[in-house]
């Protein structure tokens, strides 16, 4: 795994940034245990007109 900085690896940080860029409406949640990110959840909303 990549280098850790504040509980998140560089690989997971890249994944998080890609999720932020690709999510139009919704939320991203980090699940943290003992100061380390162990899970990333994305909830995306679909806007209907």
N, C-alpha and C positions, 0 to 999 in steps of 0.2 A: 504494500500500500504506500501511498505518497507520504510526504513529510507532514507532520501534524502541527497545526498552528491554532491555538485556542480550541482544541477539541474537534477540529474538522480537517480531514486530509485534503491535500491539494486536488486530488481526483474528485472527492465529494464536493468540494467548493466549485469545481468546473461544472459538475452535474447540477448543482443548485443554481448557478448563473444561467445555464441553458434553460432550466425550468422557468426561471423568472422571465427570460426573454420570450419563451414560447407560450406563456400563460396570458391570455387576453383579459379574462375576467375570472377571478377566483382567489384562492389562497394557497400558500405553501406553509407547511408546519414542520418544524424540526423537533424530533423527539430526542431528548438528551438524558443520558444516564451517567452519573459520576463525572460530569463535565465533558463528556464525549458525545458527539452526535452519532446516534445509532440507527436513526430512521428519518427519511424525508417523505412527507405526504403531500400530494397535490390534489386539491379539489377545484375543479374547473366548472364554471357556470356557462350554460348555453343560453344566450339571449335570443328570445323569440319575438318577432315583430307582429 
